Every structure is written in C-alpha cells, then in structure tokens.
Amino acid sequence: MSQFTCLNCDVRFATAEVQREHYKTDWHRYNLKRRVAQLPPVTAEEFQQRVLSARSATELALEEQKISTYCNACRKQFGSQKAHDNHLNSKKHKECLVKFEYQQMTASAGSSSTVSASVCTRSVVEPRPHPALAAAAAGKGRLAFAERAKQVDGENVDDDEVDDDEFEDIDEEEEVDSDEWDKIPENPLTERDCLFCKQSSEDMVENLKHMSVAHSFFIPDTEFCTDLEGLLYYLGEKVANYFVCLWCNDRGKTFYSLDSVRKHMVDKGHCQMLHEGVALAEYADYYDYSESYPDNKDGMDIDEEVVPDLLDGDEYQLVLPSGAVIGHRSLLRYYKQRLHPERGVIIKKSDRKLHHVLSEYRALGWTQTQQKAAASKARDIHLMKRVQSKWQMKLGTKANKLQKHYRAQILI
C-alpha cells in the first residue's frame, strides 16, 4: 500500500513527486474550498465534467452578448435576450404587435407564417473599436499624428539591410537636429474662433464678446494680461491640438477629438480657465503682476532676485522688514505659548453693588442671624454634594461604568 496520500481528495500516489504535482492542480484546490464549506470531495471525472459545463456556459453567454435582437413591431433593438424577453411581456409591445400583425396580414393576404417569422430579427453585433483607434482611422486624434510622424521617419530610412560589421562604436552621443523632431500640427483655432463652438467672429474683440455672452467665458485678471492675443492662441492650441479641458487641465477624462472636448466643457460648465495654484505658472508668460507689488518702481527688473533686509537678528530669531519674527525650531515650545504681556492688571471687583443689595435686604427685615443661618445652610448643601459625588464615583468604579462600551472578558 502506498504511503503517499491526499486526505482532502481521498486518493493515493505512487511517488512523492506525483503527490507534489497533485497539490498544484485545480482539482485539489477545488476540494479544499469544498472542505472549508463542509462539503464532500468530488472525483477527478466529476470535476472535469463541471469544468467543461462551466466553459460551455461561459461561451454561450459570450455568444449571446454578441447577438442583438431587433423588434420590428416596436422598432427597437436590444443587446441581450433577457431585455428582449421583458420587452415582449410589456403592454406597449402587445399594442404595437397587434398593429404590426394587421399590417402584415393585409400586405401578405393572410399568410400568418411570414408574420411570426418577421416580428423579431437576430443579428450579430460587431465589436466597436476604441475611440482613439476610430479617430486615428479617420485621420484625427493623437494616434494619427504619431502614425504620421512614424511614416515620415520611415521614408528617410533606407530599405537596404546593413551588416553588423558596418557599425562603428561611437563614444559621444549624436546631436539631433531640430528638424528631426516630431512636428506638432498647426493650431486650427485662431484668436477669432470660439473655443467652445464653431462660431467664427470678425475680430478678437467680437470673439471675446461672443464667448462671454454665449458661454460665460472671461479672461481672469484682464488688467494684468500683457499678451491677450497670445493667450487666446495658446488656449486654442490646448483645446484643438491636445484636446485638454481648460478647467480639468489634465486632471480628468482623456479626449480624442475636438468635438468631444468641446461637448465636455459645455455640458459640465467648464468654459473657464483654471487660474489658481500650480496652473498660475502655466500662464506666467502672458501676465505681468509687477504693478501690484507694493515696492514697484518704473524700470525695475521683475525677475531680479529679492534679498530681504533684516532689521534685527541673532542666533535664534530674525526680524523681517514687515515686522514678522522668524524663530529657530529649538524655541518651538516657547512660541506655542499663548501669552498676553500687553493685557492690563485685573482690577479687583467693587463691593458697592453687594453692599447696596444687603442694605435693601436689611430694609426688608433681614437680620444678621438669618444671614449666618443661610451661610451655614449653603455650606452644608455644598458638603452634601461633595459627599454624594464621591460615593457616586466609587459606585461607578465598582460597577465599571466608566467605559462607554464594555465587553466581559471570556476565557476560551
């Protein structure tokens, strides 16, 4: 009797090598899952039958997905058989079916066989290509530009094969001429073309007026814009050549045509520039904010590096011209303190109001004896409250009611 067995699958093996290979099979893994679910194991033949039936069911489901059903009575197309079956039980289909049968009966002179055969039509649906491939086939999109660039590069390469002996070792890297770079297509949109529709105006001013009225588009910080025409040309290049939304700015969905990115901006209300955060550096060539600087002077170089003048400083802190103090990180614990050295001394509260109230009480018959009794009673009440809170604390500690959620420790 062999010593190599699998208790999970209830089989025996001649050698240890066959046993190890068995542990790697799908049959063994399937029986492991059945054992976890407390089910009996299956034999190899039964497992093979289940695999074949699962594959056939998967292939049948894939074939059904490729077949679409068209209802001639309602003139509707359905992508799955289940949707078509639900449609057949609908009230609207039954009404349309009566009209359709009457028309077919009239046209075919009472031949009912042709009527039942022509109500539903089944056809195979061809898979749709990816939008990028469809745009490339039509000569549009980024893939088309890349293929054109490869074709241009392929024309410059000779078709003759070169032997390995003809190659030479070159230590230095060859410089690539600027003419050999991938050529970027020209911008089809000018400063007179709308960025969000196909409207073309007479000049740039009319175009800006159209985009403002029709699409609520505006140029941010117009008073600091130095090259308005160049900015509009750059925005048109982003939309027309790279198909980038002006508001999403490479953060959202990828588009493959000019019409798709225009439709996205109009539908989502993204007809505006992203002019905040990191996007400010993108439009730095078209803006000049030097006039808003507090120390602006005529003829000053805005790109010159500014070195702040320090009014005072030592090893642990620096005082800037604005009055702000920059401290060393070792003094962080002291800077976190919330001190108010400028606040005034607290003045002792006046007892004039208290004396006025006591005089009113005395006028009503309040005596010194009653005052002492009231003070004694107040002290007694205060003491009783302290004792009561103390006993409540002890009781809560013993009952372990300090925790909001308590679970008793169970020894397993």
Protein Blocks (a to p, Z undefined) as FASTA:
>chain_A
ZZbdcfklopadfblklmmmmmmpmklmmmmmmmmnopacddfklmmmmmmmmmmmmmmm
mmmmmpccddfklopacfbfklmmmmmmpmklmmmmmmmmmmmmmmnnopaklmmmmmpc
cddddddddfklmmmmnopajklmmmmmmmmmmmmpcfbdcdfklpccdfbacdddfklp
ccddddfbdfkbcfkbcbdcfblmlmmmmmmmmnopacehkllpmblmlmmmmmmmmmmm
nopafklnopaccdfbfklmmmmmmmnopaccddehjllmmmmmmgcfklmpmkbcehia
fkbccddddfbdcfkbccdfkopacddfklmmmmmpccdfkbccdddddfklmmmmmmmm
mmnopafklmmmmmmmmmmmmmmmmmmmmmmmmmmmmnopmbfbdcddddZZ
